[in-house]
Amino acid sequence: MRTQYRRHWNLARLLSGLELAGHLTPDAQSKALGGIVTSRRLLRIVLGGRIHTDTARAIEHRLNLPRRWMDQEPTGRAVSDSVQSQEGESPDRSAPAGHTAAPS
């Protein structure tokens, strides 16, 4: 399985967790990821754009995931514990659920 495919698959899992936590828009998800990527860049990534190594490492660090977690083959392990609503932020509930797509 190629690294980019694994990163896209794992990012889709993380974004699903963010949606469950109430971060429904790309802007809200970008903020929940600590602004590592802009909402515009996040959309490009979701649509198949490249996830650079430094971006993958920064996301892992921000969510307290093991280094190279995004490069690992996806497992059935839930990631919801790593994806939590940030203190002091109210989730953005203005967009319909399911706006993100799994990588093809």
ChimeraX attribute file (.defattr): number of C-alpha atoms within 10 A of each C-alpha:
attribute: neighborCount
match mode: 1-to-1
recipient: residues
	/A:1	8
	/A:2	9
	/A:3	14
	/A:4	18
	/A:5	19
	/A:6	18
	/A:7	24
	/A:8	24
	/A:9	22
	/A:10	23
	/A:11	21
	/A:12	18
	/A:13	18
	/A:14	22
	/A:15	28
	/A:16	24
	/A:17	20
	/A:18	25
	/A:19	25
	/A:20	15
	/A:21	18
	/A:22	19
	/A:23	28
	/A:24	23
	/A:25	24
	/A:26	22
	/A:27	18
	/A:28	21
	/A:29	26
	/A:30	21
	/A:31	17
	/A:32	23
	/A:33	22
	/A:34	15
	/A:35	14
	/A:36	17
	/A:37	18
	/A:38	16
	/A:39	17
	/A:40	12
	/A:41	16
	/A:42	20
	/A:43	18
	/A:44	13
	/A:45	18
	/A:46	22
	/A:47	15
	/A:48	16
	/A:49	13
	/A:50	15
	/A:51	20
	/A:52	12
	/A:53	15
	/A:54	10
	/A:55	13
	/A:56	21
	/A:57	17
	/A:58	18
	/A:59	22
	/A:60	18
	/A:61	15
	/A:62	16
	/A:63	17
	/A:64	12
	/A:65	16
	/A:66	10
	/A:67	14
	/A:68	13
	/A:69	17
	/A:70	25
	/A:71	20
	/A:72	15
	/A:73	14
	/A:74	14
	/A:75	7
	/A:76	5
	/A:77	6
	/A:78	11
	/A:79	17
	/A:80	15
	/A:81	9
	/A:82	15
	/A:83	23
	/A:84	16
	/A:85	18
	/A:86	14
	/A:87	7
	/A:88	6
	/A:89	11
	/A:90	11
	/A:91	18
	/A:92	16
	/A:93	13
	/A:94	10
	/A:95	11
	/A:96	9
	/A:97	14
	/A:98	12
	/A:99	12
	/A:100	17
	/A:101	14
	/A:102	17
	/A:103	17
	/A:104	9
